[in-house]
Amino acid sequence: MGSEWSGGASTEWSGGGGSAEWSGDGGSDWVAERGVSRDWDTFERGVVVNGAPIADAEVQRAELLAGPIDPGNYWYDIRAGFWGVVGGPCLGILPAHIPQLREPMRRDCAGGRTRVVVNGRELSQRDLGPLTQRGMPGAPHRVYTLDATGQLRDATSNALVSHLGHLAPSLESKRGNGMYPPSSD
């Protein structure tokens, strides 16, 4: 069915909700590895994705596929295109494989407690429900990979578990609707 998961994770986030604060080291050379200047005024947009501040020029490039990206602290699933605000459930689906948003997600990025992990993220109950309705097994202690075409695979054996259907067929020919913290209205 799915791979066993042992649980556990440390937390490096200092911001919550839509905050763009970030205090984890996430690899002290992440800026240098990407060839980005260490001049912090190139990060004025205040966009953090998967624990990494995204340079303004990279945000602009990502917006060509994602749509408008507001300041905030987000997680993004590069394989399936799911995104949300750190600590919260999925808020939408963007095109998968946006290269500027390639940092790996933390297991605890979405505040999930179901013990079902998809693409490295432990799902929240709110995220698990729609996926199980499409055919994903909901048994805890399982680890899967899921791509934008809906292929759900065991993360260890890579065996096909289920085909959930295209996750966002409307995104196949255009860009996403953007990333933005939910309104507090």
PyMOL commands that set and color helices and strands:
alter all, ss='L'
color gray80, all
select helices_A, chain A and resi 30-33+40-43+56-66+99-101+125-133+169-171
alter helices_A, ss='H'
color red, helices_A
select strands_A, chain A and resi 47-49+52-53+72-76+82-85+92-93+116-118+121-122+142-146+151-154+160-163
alter strands_A, ss='S'
color yellow, strands_A
deselect
rebuild
show_as cartoon
